Amino acid sequence: MKDKRARITVQVQPNSRKNEIVSFEDGILKVKVSAPPVKGKANRELIEFLSDIFDISKGSIIIDKGLTSKRKGIVIEGLTQDEVSNRLSSL
């Protein structure tokens, strides 16, 4: 059986008033997070926010590209690409 794993591109806007999804267009999820981009705080906030959105553990979300960039490659373990796309489309 194939492992359930999805990959998405996320564009992050740190230092926002609240955590929210702005849009999901052309395969890019645009997200605002309240944490500043200092010492990984915005990355941790993003992982926590996405774990709530997808209802999975924080350990199932891995930033594999762009740790210091606004555009990040995210791997979500435990969900298929279709499941992720469907959840994002319904937001």
PDB file of N, CA, C and O in Angstrom, chain B, residues numbered from 101:
ATOM      1  N   MET B 101       0.848  -1.184   0.000  1.00  0.00           N
ATOM      2  CA  MET B 101       0.000   0.000   0.000  1.00  0.00           C
ATOM      3  C   MET B 101       0.886   1.237   0.000  1.00  0.00           C
ATOM      4  O   MET B 101       1.886   1.303   0.715  1.00  0.00           O
ATOM      5  N   LYS B 102       0.505   2.212  -0.810  1.00  0.00           N
ATOM      6  CA  LYS B 102       1.278   3.435  -0.935  1.00  0.00           C
ATOM      7  C   LYS B 102       1.041   4.335   0.278  1.00  0.00           C
ATOM      8  O   LYS B 102      -0.077   4.433   0.785  1.00  0.00           O
ATOM      9  N   ASP B 103       2.118   4.993   0.736  1.00  0.00           N
ATOM     10  CA  ASP B 103       1.985   5.927   1.855  1.00  0.00           C
ATOM     11  C   ASP B 103       1.132   7.117   1.438  1.00  0.00           C
ATOM     12  O   ASP B 103       1.209   7.599   0.308  1.00  0.00           O
ATOM     13  N   LYS B 104       0.315   7.577   2.388  1.00  0.00           N
ATOM     14  CA  LYS B 104      -0.471   8.775   2.135  1.00  0.00           C
ATOM     15  C   LYS B 104       0.439   9.977   2.377  1.00  0.00           C
ATOM     16  O   LYS B 104       0.954  10.173   3.478  1.00  0.00           O
ATOM     17  N   ARG B 105       0.627  10.774   1.329  1.00  0.00           N
ATOM     18  CA  ARG B 105       1.503  11.930   1.454  1.00  0.00           C
ATOM     19  C   ARG B 105       1.114  12.941   0.380  1.00  0.00           C
ATOM     20  O   ARG B 105       0.941  12.587  -0.786  1.00  0.00           O
ATOM     21  N   ALA B 106       0.982  14.191   0.781  1.00  0.00           N
ATOM     22  CA  ALA B 106       0.640  15.253  -0.158  1.00  0.00           C
ATOM     23  C   ALA B 106       1.704  16.342  -0.076  1.00  0.00           C
ATOM     24  O   ALA B 106       2.384  16.498   0.939  1.00  0.00           O
ATOM     25  N   ARG B 107       1.828  17.080  -1.155  1.00  0.00           N
ATOM     26  CA  ARG B 107       2.790  18.180  -1.210  1.00  0.00           C
ATOM     27  C   ARG B 107       2.045  19.429  -1.682  1.00  0.00           C
ATOM     28  O   ARG B 107       1.301  19.388  -2.662  1.00  0.00           O
ATOM     29  N   ILE B 108       2.255  20.539  -0.971  1.00  0.00           N
ATOM     30  CA  ILE B 108       1.666  21.812  -1.386  1.00  0.00           C
ATOM     31  C   ILE B 108       2.714  22.914  -1.292  1.00  0.00           C
ATOM     32  O   ILE B 108       3.701  22.801  -0.565  1.00  0.00           O
ATOM     33  N   THR B 109       2.475  23.970  -2.039  1.00  0.00           N
ATOM     34  CA  THR B 109       3.304  25.170  -1.952  1.00  0.00           C
ATOM     35  C   THR B 109       2.509  26.202  -1.162  1.00  0.00           C
ATOM     36  O   THR B 109       1.334  26.446  -1.436  1.00  0.00           O
ATOM     37  N   VAL B 110       3.169  26.804  -0.178  1.00  0.00           N
ATOM     38  CA  VAL B 110       2.510  27.784   0.680  1.00  0.00           C
ATOM     39  C   VAL B 110       3.294  29.087   0.614  1.00  0.00           C
ATOM     40  O   VAL B 110       4.517  29.100   0.745  1.00  0.00           O
ATOM     41  N   GLN B 111       2.571  30.178   0.410  1.00  0.00           N
ATOM     42  CA  GLN B 111       3.176  31.504   0.483  1.00  0.00           C
ATOM     43  C   GLN B 111       2.704  32.131   1.781  1.00  0.00           C
ATOM     44  O   GLN B 111       1.504  32.284   2.010  1.00  0.00           O
ATOM     45  N   VAL B 112       3.661  32.493   2.634  1.00  0.00           N
ATOM     46  CA  VAL B 112       3.353  32.946   3.990  1.00  0.00           C
ATOM     47  C   VAL B 112       3.558  34.449   4.116  1.00  0.00           C
ATOM     48  O   VAL B 112       4.541  35.006   3.626  1.00  0.00           O
ATOM     49  N   GLN B 113       2.603  35.094   4.788  1.00  0.00           N
ATOM     50  CA  GLN B 113       2.748  36.503   5.129  1.00  0.00           C
ATOM     51  C   GLN B 113       2.793  36.606   6.654  1.00  0.00           C
ATOM     52  O   GLN B 113       1.754  36.527   7.309  1.00  0.00           O
ATOM     53  N   PRO B 114       3.989  36.782   7.222  1.00  0.00           N
ATOM     54  CA  PRO B 114       4.112  36.878   8.680  1.00  0.00           C
ATOM     55  C   PRO B 114       3.680  38.252   9.197  1.00  0.00           C
ATOM     56  O   PRO B 114       3.381  39.159   8.420  1.00  0.00           O
ATOM     57  N   ASN B 115       3.656  38.383  10.516  1.00  0.00           N
ATOM     58  CA  ASN B 115       3.310  39.639  11.190  1.00  0.00           C
ATOM     59  C   ASN B 115       1.906  40.138  10.868  1.00  0.00           C
ATOM     60  O   ASN B 115       1.677  41.346  10.819  1.00  0.00           O
ATOM     61  N   SER B 116       0.968  39.227  10.648  1.00  0.00           N
ATOM     62  CA  SER B 116      -0.410  39.607  10.361  1.00  0.00           C
ATOM     63  C   SER B 116      -1.196  39.704  11.665  1.00  0.00           C
ATOM     64  O   SER B 116      -0.740  39.254  12.716  1.00  0.00           O
ATOM     65  N   ARG B 117      -2.368  40.291  11.577  1.00  0.00           N
ATOM     66  CA  ARG B 117      -3.185  40.428  12.787  1.00  0.00           C
ATOM     67  C   ARG B 117      -3.692  39.098  13.305  1.00  0.00           C
ATOM     68  O   ARG B 117      -3.816  38.893  14.512  1.00  0.00           O
ATOM     69  N   LYS B 118      -3.988  38.186  12.368  1.00  0.00           N
ATOM     70  CA  LYS B 118      -4.488  36.873  12.774  1.00  0.00           C
ATOM     71  C   LYS B 118      -4.038  35.830  11.767  1.00  0.00           C
ATOM     72  O   LYS B 118      -3.602  36.155  10.662  1.00  0.00           O
ATOM     73  N   ASN B 119      -4.152  34.582  12.165  1.00  0.00           N
ATOM     74  CA  ASN B 119      -3.837  33.469  11.266  1.00  0.00           C
ATOM     75  C   ASN B 119      -5.055  33.207  10.395  1.00  0.00           C
ATOM     76  O   ASN B 119      -6.164  33.023  10.896  1.00  0.00           O
ATOM     77  N   GLU B 120      -4.832  33.194   9.077  1.00  0.00           N
ATOM     78  CA  GLU B 120      -5.944  32.924   8.177  1.00  0.00           C
ATOM     79  C   GLU B 120      -5.440  32.504   6.806  1.00  0.00           C
ATOM     80  O   GLU B 120      -4.326  32.830   6.395  1.00  0.00           O
ATOM     81  N   ILE B 121      -6.303  31.767   6.113  1.00  0.00           N
ATOM     82  CA  ILE B 121      -6.027  31.410   4.732  1.00  0.00           C
ATOM     83  C   ILE B 121      -6.586  32.527   3.866  1.00  0.00           C
ATOM     84  O   ILE B 121      -7.755  32.894   3.979  1.00  0.00           O
ATOM     85  N   VAL B 122      -5.740  33.059   3.005  1.00  0.00           N
ATOM     86  CA  VAL B 122      -6.151  34.142   2.119  1.00  0.00           C
ATOM     87  C   VAL B 122      -6.760  33.572   0.842  1.00  0.00           C
ATOM     88  O   VAL B 122      -7.834  33.998   0.418  1.00  0.00           O
ATOM     89  N   SER B 123      -6.069  32.602   0.227  1.00  0.00           N
ATOM     90  CA  SER B 123      -6.582  32.010  -1.007  1.00  0.00           C
ATOM     91  C   SER B 123      -5.852  30.706  -1.315  1.00  0.00           C
ATOM     92  O   SER B 123      -4.807  30.400  -0.742  1.00  0.00           O
ATOM     93  N   PHE B 124      -6.438  29.953  -2.237  1.00  0.00           N
ATOM     94  CA  PHE B 124      -5.800  28.763  -2.785  1.00  0.00           C
ATOM     95  C   PHE B 124      -6.022  28.810  -4.283  1.00  0.00           C
ATOM     96  O   PHE B 124      -7.062  28.380  -4.781  1.00  0.00           O
ATOM     97  N   GLU B 125      -5.028  29.341  -5.009  1.00  0.00           N
ATOM     98  CA  GLU B 125      -5.144  29.527  -6.446  1.00  0.00           C
ATOM     99  C   GLU B 125      -3.881  29.037  -7.128  1.00  0.00           C
ATOM    100  O   GLU B 125      -2.774  29.201  -6.613  1.00  0.00           O
ATOM    101  N   ASP B 126      -4.061  28.436  -8.289  1.00  0.00           N
ATOM    102  CA  ASP B 126      -2.933  27.962  -9.102  1.00  0.00           C
ATOM    103  C   ASP B 126      -1.978  27.071  -8.307  1.00  0.00           C
ATOM    104  O   ASP B 126      -0.767  27.095  -8.527  1.00  0.00           O
ATOM    105  N   GLY B 127      -2.531  26.289  -7.385  1.00  0.00           N
ATOM    106  CA  GLY B 127      -1.732  25.355  -6.611  1.00  0.00           C
ATOM    107  C   GLY B 127      -0.933  25.970  -5.484  1.00  0.00           C
ATOM    108  O   GLY B 127      -0.114  25.291  -4.866  1.00  0.00           O
ATOM    109  N   ILE B 128      -1.157  27.262  -5.200  1.00  0.00           N
ATOM    110  CA  ILE B 128      -0.424  27.940  -4.121  1.00  0.00           C
ATOM    111  C   ILE B 128      -1.407  28.366  -3.046  1.00  0.00           C
ATOM    112  O   ILE B 128      -2.381  29.070  -3.311  1.00  0.00           O
ATOM    113  N   LEU B 129      -1.129  27.923  -1.820  1.00  0.00           N
ATOM    114  CA  LEU B 129      -1.934  28.298  -0.667  1.00  0.00           C
ATOM    115  C   LEU B 129      -1.324  29.545  -0.048  1.00  0.00           C
ATOM    116  O   LEU B 129      -0.168  29.527   0.375  1.00  0.00           O
ATOM    117  N   LYS B 130      -2.089  30.628   0.009  1.00  0.00           N
ATOM    118  CA  LYS B 130      -1.601  31.870   0.619  1.00  0.00           C
ATOM    119  C   LYS B 130      -2.168  31.958   2.028  1.00  0.00           C
ATOM    120  O   LYS B 130      -3.379  31.895   2.239  1.00  0.00           O
ATOM    121  N   VAL B 131      -1.246  32.107   2.996  1.00  0.00           N
ATOM    122  CA  VAL B 131      -1.613  32.072   4.413  1.00  0.00           C
ATOM    123  C   VAL B 131      -0.998  33.268   5.139  1.00  0.00           C
ATOM    124  O   VAL B 131       0.153  33.630   4.900  1.00  0.00           O
ATOM    125  N   LYS B 132      -1.780  33.870   6.024  1.00  0.00           N
ATOM    126  CA  LYS B 132      -1.262  34.901   6.916  1.00  0.00           C
ATOM    127  C   LYS B 132      -1.077  34.280   8.295  1.00  0.00           C
ATOM    128  O   LYS B 132      -1.939  33.544   8.775  1.00  0.00           O
ATOM    129  N   VAL B 133       0.065  34.587   8.934  1.00  0.00           N
ATOM    130  CA  VAL B 133       0.294  34.148  10.312  1.00  0.00           C
ATOM    131  C   VAL B 133       0.689  35.354  11.153  1.00  0.00           C
ATOM    132  O   VAL B 133       1.319  36.290  10.661  1.00  0.00           O
ATOM    133  N   SER B 134       0.316  35.320  12.412  1.00  0.00           N
ATOM    134  CA  SER B 134       0.561  36.462  13.288  1.00  0.00           C
ATOM    135  C   SER B 134       1.999  36.533  13.792  1.00  0.00           C
ATOM    136  O   SER B 134       2.461  37.604  14.184  1.00  0.00           O
ATOM    137  N   ALA B 135       2.697  35.431  13.788  1.00  0.00           N
ATOM    138  CA  ALA B 135       4.063  35.395  14.333  1.00  0.00           C
ATOM    139  C   ALA B 135       5.048  36.114  13.406  1.00  0.00           C
ATOM    140  O   ALA B 135       4.858  36.140  12.190  1.00  0.00           O
ATOM    141  N   PRO B 136       6.091  36.690  13.983  1.00  0.00           N
ATOM    142  CA  PRO B 136       7.125  37.330  13.168  1.00  0.00           C
ATOM    143  C   PRO B 136       8.074  36.281  12.577  1.00  0.00           C
ATOM    144  O   PRO B 136       8.181  35.172  13.100  1.00  0.00           O
ATOM    145  N   PRO B 137       8.758  36.636  11.489  1.00  0.00           N
ATOM    146  CA  PRO B 137       9.689  35.687  10.869  1.00  0.00           C
ATOM    147  C   PRO B 137      11.051  35.696  11.564  1.00  0.00           C
ATOM    148  O   PRO B 137      12.080  35.930  10.931  1.00  0.00           O
ATOM    149  N   VAL B 138      11.042  35.441  12.859  1.00  0.00           N
ATOM    150  CA  VAL B 138      12.258  35.485  13.660  1.00  0.00           C
ATOM    151  C   VAL B 138      12.447  34.142  14.365  1.00  0.00           C
ATOM    152  O   VAL B 138      11.542  33.650  15.039  1.00  0.00           O
ATOM    153  N   LYS B 139      13.630  33.560  14.201  1.00  0.00           N
ATOM    154  CA  LYS B 139      13.986  32.311  14.874  1.00  0.00           C
ATOM    155  C   LYS B 139      12.956  31.200  14.681  1.00  0.00           C
ATOM    156  O   LYS B 139      12.691  30.426  15.601  1.00  0.00           O
ATOM    157  N   GLY B 140      12.380  31.125  13.490  1.00  0.00           N
ATOM    158  CA  GLY B 140      11.452  30.045  13.175  1.00  0.00           C
ATOM    159  C   GLY B 140      10.052  30.188  13.742  1.00  0.00           C
ATOM    160  O   GLY B 140       9.252  29.259  13.637  1.00  0.00           O
ATOM    161  N   LYS B 141       9.732  31.341  14.348  1.00  0.00           N
ATOM    162  CA  LYS B 141       8.408  31.503  14.957  1.00  0.00           C
ATOM    163  C   LYS B 141       7.284  31.425  13.933  1.00  0.00           C
ATOM    164  O   LYS B 141       6.261  30.787  14.181  1.00  0.00           O
ATOM    165  N   ALA B 142       7.468  32.070  12.788  1.00  0.00           N
ATOM    166  CA  ALA B 142       6.418  32.035  11.754  1.00  0.00           C
ATOM    167  C   ALA B 142       6.253  30.613  11.209  1.00  0.00           C
ATOM    168  O   ALA B 142       5.134  30.190  10.919  1.00  0.00           O
ATOM    169  N   ASN B 143       7.349  29.880  11.068  1.00  0.00           N
ATOM    170  CA  ASN B 143       7.263  28.487  10.598  1.00  0.00           C
ATOM    171  C   ASN B 143       6.499  27.627  11.587  1.00  0.00           C
ATOM    172  O   ASN B 143       5.650  26.829  11.187  1.00  0.00           O
ATOM    173  N   ARG B 144       6.787  27.776  12.866  1.00  0.00           N
ATOM    174  CA  ARG B 144       6.073  26.999  13.886  1.00  0.00           C
ATOM    175  C   ARG B 144       4.586  27.355  13.903  1.00  0.00           C
ATOM    176  O   ARG B 144       3.727  26.481  14.025  1.00  0.00           O
ATOM    177  N   GLU B 145       4.300  28.639  13.780  1.00  0.00           N
ATOM    178  CA  GLU B 145       2.906  29.090  13.745  1.00  0.00           C
ATOM    179  C   GLU B 145       2.184  28.527  12.518  1.00  0.00           C
ATOM    180  O   GLU B 145       1.025  28.123  12.608  1.00  0.00           O
ATOM    181  N   LEU B 146       2.867  28.501  11.384  1.00  0.00           N
ATOM    182  CA  LEU B 146       2.289  27.952  10.157  1.00  0.00           C
ATOM    183  C   LEU B 146       1.967  26.474  10.328  1.00  0.00           C
ATOM    184  O   LEU B 146       0.880  26.028   9.960  1.00  0.00           O
ATOM    185  N   ILE B 147       2.900  25.716  10.882  1.00  0.00           N
ATOM    186  CA  ILE B 147       2.676  24.280  11.095  1.00  0.00           C
ATOM    187  C   ILE B 147       1.492  24.054  12.029  1.00  0.00           C
ATOM    188  O   ILE B 147       0.654  23.189  11.774  1.00  0.00           O
ATOM    189  N   GLU B 148       1.422  24.823  13.099  1.00  0.00           N
ATOM    190  CA  GLU B 148       0.312  24.678  14.045  1.00  0.00           C
ATOM    191  C   GLU B 148      -1.023  25.030  13.379  1.00  0.00           C
ATOM    192  O   GLU B 148      -2.022  24.336  13.567  1.00  0.00           O
ATOM    193  N   PHE B 149      -1.026  26.103  12.610  1.00  0.00           N
ATOM    194  CA  PHE B 149      -2.248  26.526  11.915  1.00  0.00           C
ATOM    195  C   PHE B 149      -2.696  25.469  10.903  1.00  0.00           C
ATOM    196  O   PHE B 149      -3.875  25.116  10.860  1.00  0.00           O
ATOM    197  N   LEU B 150      -1.772  24.966  10.095  1.00  0.00           N
ATOM    198  CA  LEU B 150      -2.127  23.948   9.107  1.00  0.00           C
ATOM    199  C   LEU B 150      -2.581  22.649   9.765  1.00  0.00           C
ATOM    200  O   LEU B 150      -3.455  21.962   9.237  1.00  0.00           O
ATOM    201  N   SER B 151      -1.994  22.305  10.914  1.00  0.00           N
ATOM    202  CA  SER B 151      -2.431  21.087  11.600  1.00  0.00           C
ATOM    203  C   SER B 151      -3.881  21.224  12.067  1.00  0.00           C
ATOM    204  O   SER B 151      -4.625  20.243  12.071  1.00  0.00           O
ATOM    205  N   ASP B 152      -4.283  22.430  12.458  1.00  0.00           N
ATOM    206  CA  ASP B 152      -5.688  22.663  12.827  1.00  0.00           C
ATOM    207  C   ASP B 152      -6.594  22.595  11.603  1.00  0.00           C
ATOM    208  O   ASP B 152      -7.672  22.003  11.659  1.00  0.00           O
ATOM    209  N   ILE B 153      -6.164  23.196  10.503  1.00  0.00           N
ATOM    210  CA  ILE B 153      -6.962  23.214   9.274  1.00  0.00           C
ATOM    211  C   ILE B 153      -7.204  21.793   8.759  1.00  0.00           C
ATOM    212  O   ILE B 153      -8.325  21.444   8.388  1.00  0.00           O
ATOM    213  N   PHE B 154      -6.150  20.981   8.739  1.00  0.00           N
ATOM    214  CA  PHE B 154      -6.257  19.629   8.190  1.00  0.00           C
ATOM    215  C   PHE B 154      -6.607  18.589   9.245  1.00  0.00           C
ATOM    216  O   PHE B 154      -6.775  17.414   8.918  1.00  0.00           O
ATOM    217  N   ASP B 155      -6.719  19.000  10.508  1.00  0.00           N
ATOM    218  CA  ASP B 155      -7.068  18.114  11.615  1.00  0.00           C
ATOM    219  C   ASP B 155      -6.109  16.922  11.695  1.00  0.00           C
ATOM    220  O   ASP B 155      -6.532  15.768  11.771  1.00  0.00           O
ATOM    221  N   ILE B 156      -4.806  17.232  11.675  1.00  0.00           N
ATOM    222  CA  ILE B 156      -3.765  16.220  11.819  1.00  0.00           C
ATOM    223  C   ILE B 156      -2.731  16.735  12.811  1.00  0.00           C
ATOM    224  O   ILE B 156      -2.751  17.908  13.185  1.00  0.00           O
ATOM    225  N   SER B 157      -1.835  15.864  13.232  1.00  0.00           N
ATOM    226  CA  SER B 157      -0.829  16.255  14.206  1.00  0.00           C
ATOM    227  C   SER B 157       0.214  17.179  13.575  1.00  0.00           C
ATOM    228  O   SER B 157       0.459  17.124  12.370  1.00  0.00           O
ATOM    229  N   LYS B 158       0.820  18.022  14.401  1.00  0.00           N
ATOM    230  CA  LYS B 158       1.863  18.938  13.926  1.00  0.00           C
ATOM    231  C   LYS B 158       3.039  18.165  13.334  1.00  0.00           C
ATOM    232  O   LYS B 158       3.691  18.646  12.408  1.00  0.00           O
ATOM    233  N   GLY B 159       3.312  16.982  13.858  1.00  0.00           N
ATOM    234  CA  GLY B 159       4.410  16.174  13.368  1.00  0.00           C
ATOM    235  C   GLY B 159       4.188  15.626  11.966  1.00  0.00           C
ATOM    236  O   GLY B 159       5.122  15.124  11.340  1.00  0.00           O
ATOM    237  N   SER B 160       2.952  15.718  11.467  1.00  0.00           N
ATOM    238  CA  SER B 160       2.634  15.231  10.124  1.00  0.00           C
ATOM    239  C   SER B 160       2.869  16.284   9.046  1.00  0.00           C
ATOM    240  O   SER B 160       2.712  16.012   7.856  1.00  0.00           O
ATOM    241  N   ILE B 161       3.247  17.492   9.473  1.00  0.00           N
ATOM    242  CA  ILE B 161       3.485  18.582   8.530  1.00  0.00           C
ATOM    243  C   ILE B 161       4.963  18.935   8.557  1.00  0.00           C
ATOM    244  O   ILE B 161       5.519  19.261   9.606  1.00  0.00           O
ATOM    245  N   ILE B 162       5.587  18.866   7.394  1.00  0.00           N
ATOM    246  CA  ILE B 162       7.029  19.082   7.292  1.00  0.00           C
ATOM    247  C   ILE B 162       7.302  20.170   6.258  1.00  0.00           C
ATOM    248  O   ILE B 162       6.821  20.095   5.127  1.00  0.00           O
ATOM    249  N   ILE B 163       8.072  21.175   6.648  1.00  0.00           N
ATOM    250  CA  ILE B 163       8.533  22.170   5.686  1.00  0.00           C
ATOM    251  C   ILE B 163       9.822  21.622   5.093  1.00  0.00           C
ATOM    252  O   ILE B 163      10.851  21.563   5.767  1.00  0.00           O
ATOM    253  N   ASP B 164       9.760  21.219   3.818  1.00  0.00           N
ATOM    254  CA  ASP B 164      10.953  20.611   3.213  1.00  0.00           C
ATOM    255  C   ASP B 164      11.691  21.548   2.265  1.00  0.00           C
ATOM    256  O   ASP B 164      12.794  21.236   1.815  1.00  0.00           O
ATOM    257  N   LYS B 165      11.088  22.693   1.961  1.00  0.00           N
ATOM    258  CA  LYS B 165      11.752  23.694   1.126  1.00  0.00           C
ATOM    259  C   LYS B 165      11.365  25.081   1.614  1.00  0.00           C
ATOM    260  O   LYS B 165      10.224  25.316   2.010  1.00  0.00           O
ATOM    261  N   GLY B 166      12.325  25.997   1.582  1.00  0.00           N
ATOM    262  CA  GLY B 166      12.023  27.393   1.881  1.00  0.00           C
ATOM    263  C   GLY B 166      11.908  27.736   3.351  1.00  0.00           C
ATOM    264  O   GLY B 166      11.076  28.564   3.722  1.00  0.00           O
ATOM    265  N   LEU B 167      12.714  27.128   4.194  1.00  0.00           N
ATOM    266  CA  LEU B 167      12.636  27.424   5.634  1.00  0.00           C
ATOM    267  C   LEU B 167      12.804  28.912   5.939  1.00  0.00           C
ATOM    268  O   LEU B 167      12.204  29.417   6.888  1.00  0.00           O
ATOM    269  N   THR B 168      13.611  29.618   5.149  1.00  0.00           N
ATOM    270  CA  THR B 168      13.833  31.042   5.398  1.00  0.00           C
ATOM    271  C   THR B 168      13.199  31.914   4.318  1.00  0.00           C
ATOM    272  O   THR B 168      13.550  33.086   4.178  1.00  0.00           O
ATOM    273  N   SER B 169      12.280  31.353   3.564  1.00  0.00           N
ATOM    274  CA  SER B 169      11.630  32.069   2.471  1.00  0.00           C
ATOM    275  C   SER B 169      10.138  32.209   2.758  1.00  0.00           C
ATOM    276  O   SER B 169       9.582  31.462   3.563  1.00  0.00           O
ATOM    277  N   LYS B 170       9.494  33.171   2.095  1.00  0.00           N
ATOM    278  CA  LYS B 170       8.045  33.302   2.238  1.00  0.00           C
ATOM    279  C   LYS B 170       7.310  32.198   1.497  1.00  0.00           C
ATOM    280  O   LYS B 170       6.187  31.851   1.863  1.00  0.00           O
ATOM    281  N   ARG B 171       7.926  31.643   0.463  1.00  0.00           N
ATOM    282  CA  ARG B 171       7.324  30.549  -0.300  1.00  0.00           C
ATOM    283  C   ARG B 171       7.939  29.235   0.161  1.00  0.00           C
ATOM    284  O   ARG B 171       9.156  29.056   0.100  1.00  0.00           O
ATOM    285  N   LYS B 172       7.105  28.327   0.618  1.00  0.00           N
ATOM    286  CA  LYS B 172       7.576  27.094   1.243  1.00  0.00           C
ATOM    287  C   LYS B 172       6.983  25.864   0.568  1.00  0.00           C
ATOM    288  O   LYS B 172       5.848  25.886   0.092  1.00  0.00           O
ATOM    289  N   GLY B 173       7.757  24.810   0.537  1.00  0.00           N
ATOM    290  CA  GLY B 173       7.276  23.507   0.114  1.00  0.00           C
ATOM    291  C   GLY B 173       6.902  22.731   1.364  1.00  0.00           C
ATOM    292  O   GLY B 173       7.723  22.559   2.265  1.00  0.00           O
ATOM    293  N   ILE B 174       5.675  22.269   1.419  1.00  0.00           N
ATOM    294  CA  ILE B 174       5.153  21.578   2.595  1.00  0.00           C
ATOM    295  C   ILE B 174       4.772  20.151   2.219  1.00  0.00           C
ATOM    296  O   ILE B 174       4.130  19.921   1.194  1.00  0.00           O
ATOM    297  N   VAL B 175       5.168  19.203   3.048  1.00  0.00           N
ATOM    298  CA  VAL B 175       4.745  17.815   2.904  1.00  0.00           C
ATOM    299  C   VAL B 175       3.754  17.527   4.032  1.00  0.00           C
ATOM    300  O   VAL B 175       4.020  17.817   5.199  1.00  0.00           O
ATOM    301  N   ILE B 176       2.621  16.960   3.670  1.00  0.00           N
ATOM    302  CA  ILE B 176       1.596  16.595   4.649  1.00  0.00           C
ATOM    303  C   ILE B 176       1.455  15.081   4.617  1.00  0.00           C
ATOM    304  O   ILE B 176       0.998  14.504   3.631  1.00  0.00           O
ATOM    305  N   GLU B 177       1.853  14.454   5.708  1.00  0.00           N
ATOM    306  CA  GLU B 177       1.777  12.995   5.800  1.00  0.00           C
ATOM    307  C   GLU B 177       0.440  12.588   6.397  1.00  0.00           C
ATOM    308  O   GLU B 177      -0.051  13.218   7.333  1.00  0.00           O
ATOM    309  N   GLY B 178      -0.144  11.534   5.850  1.00  0.00           N
ATOM    310  CA  GLY B 178      -1.415  11.021   6.360  1.00  0.00           C
ATOM    311  C   GLY B 178      -2.611  11.438   5.532  1.00  0.00           C
ATOM    312  O   GLY B 178      -3.722  10.970   5.780  1.00  0.00           O
ATOM    313  N   LEU B 179      -2.408  12.319   4.541  1.00  0.00           N
ATOM    314  CA  LEU B 179      -3.478  12.734   3.644  1.00  0.00           C
ATOM    315  C   LEU B 179      -2.990  12.602   2.207  1.00  0.00           C
ATOM    316  O   LEU B 179      -1.811  12.813   1.922  1.00  0.00           O
ATOM    317  N   THR B 180      -3.901  12.253   1.305  1.00  0.00           N
ATOM    318  CA  THR B 180      -3.543  12.193  -0.109  1.00  0.00           C
ATOM    319  C   THR B 180      -3.625  13.595  -0.720  1.00  0.00           C
ATOM    320  O   THR B 180      -4.179  14.516  -0.120  1.00  0.00           O
ATOM    321  N   GLN B 181      -3.068  13.736  -1.910  1.00  0.00           N
ATOM    322  CA  GLN B 181      -3.127  15.027  -2.616  1.00  0.00           C
ATOM    323  C   GLN B 181      -4.580  15.435  -2.853  1.00  0.00           C
ATOM    324  O   GLN B 181      -4.925  16.609  -2.717  1.00  0.00           O
ATOM    325  N   ASP B 182      -5.428  14.477  -3.204  1.00  0.00           N
ATOM    326  CA  ASP B 182      -6.849  14.773  -3.434  1.00  0.00           C
ATOM    327  C   ASP B 182      -7.540  15.234  -2.158  1.00  0.00           C
ATOM    328  O   ASP B 182      -8.341  16.168  -2.189  1.00  0.00           O
ATOM    329  N   GLU B 183      -7.238  14.586  -1.033  1.00  0.00           N
ATOM    330  CA  GLU B 183      -7.847  14.988   0.243  1.00  0.00           C
ATOM    331  C   GLU B 183      -7.453  16.416   0.613  1.00  0.00           C
ATOM    332  O   GLU B 183      -8.285  17.195   1.078  1.00  0.00           O
ATOM    333  N   VAL B 184      -6.192  16.752   0.408  1.00  0.00           N
ATOM    334  CA  VAL B 184      -5.725  18.108   0.712  1.00  0.00           C
ATOM    335  C   VAL B 184      -6.411  19.120  -0.201  1.00  0.00           C
ATOM    336  O   VAL B 184      -6.899  20.149   0.266  1.00  0.00           O
ATOM    337  N   SER B 185      -6.449  18.833  -1.491  1.00  0.00           N
ATOM    338  CA  SER B 185      -7.092  19.740  -2.456  1.00  0.00           C
ATOM    339  C   SER B 185      -8.567  19.934  -2.143  1.00  0.00           C
ATOM    340  O   SER B 185      -9.078  21.052  -2.217  1.00  0.00           O
ATOM    341  N   ASN B 186      -9.254  18.848  -1.793  1.00  0.00           N
ATOM    342  CA  ASN B 186     -10.678  18.948  -1.464  1.00  0.00           C
ATOM    343  C   ASN B 186     -10.911  19.798  -0.225  1.00  0.00           C
ATOM    344  O   ASN B 186     -11.835  20.610  -0.195  1.00  0.00           O
ATOM    345  N   ARG B 187     -10.083  19.618   0.793  1.00  0.00           N
ATOM    346  CA  ARG B 187     -10.249  20.416   2.021  1.00  0.00           C
ATOM    347  C   ARG B 187      -9.983  21.888   1.754  1.00  0.00           C
ATOM    348  O   ARG B 187     -10.701  22.753   2.255  1.00  0.00           O
ATOM    349  N   LEU B 188      -8.956  22.175   0.970  1.00  0.00           N
ATOM    350  CA  LEU B 188      -8.634  23.568   0.671  1.00  0.00           C
ATOM    351  C   LEU B 188      -9.699  24.208  -0.211  1.00  0.00           C
ATOM    352  O   LEU B 188     -10.006  25.388  -0.046  1.00  0.00           O
ATOM    353  N   SER B 189     -10.255  23.462  -1.127  1.00  0.00           N
ATOM    354  CA  SER B 189     -11.293  23.995  -2.011  1.00  0.00           C
ATOM    355  C   SER B 189     -12.575  24.294  -1.259  1.00  0.00           C
ATOM    356  O   SER B 189     -13.356  25.151  -1.671  1.00  0.00           O
ATOM    357  N   SER B 190     -12.799  23.583  -0.146  1.00  0.00           N
ATOM    358  CA  SER B 190     -14.034  23.787   0.616  1.00  0.00           C
ATOM    359  C   SER B 190     -13.929  24.923   1.632  1.00  0.00           C
ATOM    360  O   SER B 190     -14.911  25.233   2.306  1.00  0.00           O
ATOM    361  N   LEU B 191     -12.772  25.541   1.752  1.00  0.00           N
ATOM    362  CA  LEU B 191     -12.601  26.643   2.710  1.00  0.00           C
ATOM    363  C   LEU B 191     -13.093  27.955   2.140  1.00  0.00           C
ATOM    364  O   LEU B 191     -13.024  28.985   2.812  1.00  0.00           O
TER     365      LEU B 191
END
